Amino acid sequence: MRIFVTAAAAALALLPASASAALPQGGKAPDFRTVGALAGKPFRLHLAEQLRRGPVVLYFFPKAFTKGCTLEAHAFSEAAGEFKKMGASVVGLSADDYETLRRFSVEECRNAFPVAMASSATIGAYDVRFKEGAALTNRTSYVIAPDGRILLAYSDLDWKNHVANSLAAVKAWRAAHRR
């Protein structure tokens, strides 16, 4: 028994420390409005309106044009077509200013999906503040069903699993909601 407990503790220690997100899966996603850019053009986002079209992948990223955020944007842009085929939309959110996000939407998001400004209130509502006093979000992906319920809440500073986890959640939702 002692060996089993030790092995279980060791396995848990190998999981990413930040693998759980702040808002619970199954909880209600806070509604918000903001602005950003899609393909370098102004984009307005009202979450409730966006959800009328299908699931929404909201992914919060710390800072545009940093290595991890650029790689994550490239990965989401490559998967944008798959999300769209399943009726889902992708929106990146950060505390960056509009002009930075406008450029990022073209250069790194490759015109495939919008990026928008996360206000302090939105950062607080989604509990994605990187650290107190910092004008940065952590790296958290939420997949939100059309009814506003959180299907996936995944936090990890490593960008590599965010797209795959978000895509799996959307695929599972789509399989359960075939028309």
For each residue, the residues with C-beta under 8 A, 3 or more apart:
1: 4 5
2: 5 6
3: 6 7
4: 1 7 8
5: 1 2 8 9
6: 2 3 9 10
7: 3 4 10 11
8: 4 5 11 12
9: 5 6 12 13
10: 6 7 13 14
11: 7 8 14 15
12: 8 9 15
13: 9 10
14: 10 11
15: 11 12 19
16: 19 156 158
17:
18: 138 155 156 157
19: 15 16 154 155 156
20: 153 155
21: 127 140 141 142 153 154 155
22: 126 127 128 140 153 155
23: 27 29 126 127 142 150 153
24: 27 150 153
25: 150 151 152 153
26: 149 150
27: 23 24 149 150
28: 148 149 150
29: 23 47 58 126 142 144 148 149 150
30: 47 122 125 126
31: 46 47 48 148
32: 45 46 47 119 121 122 125
33: 44 45 46 47
34: 44 45 93 116 117 118 119 122
35: 42 43 44 45 98 116 117
36: 42 43 45 91 93 98 101 105 114 115 116 117
37: 40 41 42 43 98 101 102 104 105 106 114 115 116
38: 41 43 105 111 113 114 115
39: 105 106 111
40: 37 102 103 105 106 111
41: 37 38
42: 35 36 37
43: 35 36 37 38 105 114 116
44: 33 34 35
45: 32 33 34 35 36 50 91 114 116
46: 31 32 33 49 50
47: 29 30 31 32 33 50 51 56 58 144
48: 31 51 52 148
49: 46 52
50: 45 46 47 53 56 89 91
51: 47 48 54 55 56 144 145 146 147 148
52: 48 49 146
53: 50 87 89 146
54: 51 86 87 88 89 146
55: 51 86 87 88 89 143 144 145 146 151 170 173
56: 47 50 51 88 89 90 91 143 144
57: 76 83 88 89 90 91 141 142 143 144 166 170
58: 29 47 91 93 126 141 142 144
59: 72 76 90 91 92 93 139 140 141 142 162 166
60: 92 93 94 118 123 126 128 137 138 139 140 141
61: 64 68 69 72 73 92 93 94 137 139 159
62: 66 68 69 94 130 136 137 138 139 157
63: 66 69 94 96 136
64: 61 69 94 96 100 101 103 104 108 115
65: 69 70 100 104 108
66: 62 63 69 70
67: 70 71
68: 61 62 71 72 139 157 158 159
69: 61 62 63 64 65 66 72 73 94 108 159
70: 65 66 67 73 74 108
71: 67 68 74 75 159
72: 59 61 68 69 75 76 139 159 162 163
73: 61 69 70 76 77 92 104 108 109 110 115
74: 70 71 77 78 108 110
75: 71 72 78 79 159 160 162 163
76: 57 59 72 73 79 80 90 92 109 112 113 162 163
77: 73 74 80 108 109 110 112 113
78: 74 75 163
79: 75 76 82 83 90 163 167
80: 76 77 83 84 90 112 113
81: 84 85
82: 79 85 86 167
83: 57 79 80 86 88 89 90 166 167 170
84: 80 81 87 88 89
85: 81 82
86: 54 55 82 83 170 171 173 174
87: 53 54 55 84 174
88: 54 55 56 57 83 84 143 170 174
89: 50 53 54 55 56 57 83 84 113
90: 56 57 59 76 79 80 83 112 113 166
91: 36 45 50 56 57 58 59 113 114 115 116
92: 59 60 61 73 76 109 113 114 115 116
93: 34 36 58 59 60 61 115 116 117 118 122 137
94: 60 61 62 63 64 69 101 115 117 118 136 137
95: 117 118 120 123 135 136 137
96: 63 64 100 101 104 117
97: 100 101 117
98: 35 36 37 101 102 117
99: 102 103
100: 64 65 96 97 103 104
101: 36 37 64 94 96 97 98 104 105 115 116 117
102: 37 40 98 99 105 106
103: 40 64 99 100 106 107
104: 37 64 65 73 96 100 101 107 108 109 115
105: 36 37 38 39 40 43 101 102 108 109 111 114 115
106: 37 39 40 102 103 109 110 111
107: 103 104 110
108: 64 65 69 70 73 74 77 104 105
109: 73 76 77 92 104 105 106 112 113 114 115
110: 73 74 77 106 107
111: 38 39 40 105 106
112: 76 77 80 90 109
113: 38 76 77 80 89 90 91 92 109
114: 36 37 38 43 45 91 92 105 109
115: 36 37 38 64 73 91 92 93 94 101 104 105 109
116: 34 35 36 37 43 45 91 92 93 101
117: 34 35 36 93 94 95 96 97 98 101
118: 34 60 93 94 95 122 123 126 128 137
119: 32 34 122 123
120: 95 123 124
121: 32 124 125
122: 30 32 34 93 118 119 125 126
123: 60 95 118 119 120 126 128 129 137
124: 120 121 127 129
125: 30 32 121 122
126: 22 23 29 30 58 60 118 122 123 140 142
127: 21 22 23 124
128: 22 60 118 123 137 138 140 155
129: 123 124 132 134 136 137 138
130: 62 134 136 137 138
131: 134 136
132: 129
133:
134: 129 130 131
135: 95
136: 62 63 94 95 129 130 131
137: 60 61 62 93 94 95 118 123 128 129 130 140
138: 18 60 62 128 129 130 155 157
139: 59 60 61 62 68 72 155 156 157 158 159 162
140: 21 22 59 60 126 128 137 153 154 155
141: 21 57 58 59 60 152 153 154 155 162 165 166
142: 21 23 29 57 58 59 126 150 152 153 154
143: 55 56 57 88 150 151 152 166 169 170 173
144: 29 47 51 55 56 57 58 148 149 150 151
145: 51 55 148 149 150 151 173
146: 51 52 53 54 55
147: 51
148: 28 29 31 48 51 144 145
149: 26 27 28 29 144 145
150: 23 24 25 26 27 28 29 142 143 144 145 153
151: 25 55 143 144 145 169 170 172 173
152: 25 141 142 143 165 166 168 169
153: 20 21 22 23 24 25 140 141 142 150
154: 19 21 140 141 142 161 162 165 166
155: 18 19 20 21 22 128 138 139 140 141
156: 16 18 19 139 161 162
157: 18 62 68 138 139
158: 16 68 139 161
159: 61 68 69 71 72 75 139 162
160: 75
161: 154 156 158 164 165
162: 59 72 75 76 139 141 154 156 159 165 166
163: 72 75 76 78 79 166 167
164: 161 167 168
165: 141 152 154 161 162 168 169
166: 57 59 83 90 141 143 152 154 162 163 169 170
167: 79 82 83 163 164 170 171
168: 152 164 165 171 172
169: 143 151 152 165 166 172 173
170: 55 57 83 86 88 143 151 166 167 173 174
171: 86 167 168 174 175
172: 151 168 169 175 176
173: 55 86 143 145 151 169 170 176 177
174: 86 87 88 170 171 177 178
175: 171 172 178
176: 172 173
177: 173 174
178: 174 175
179:
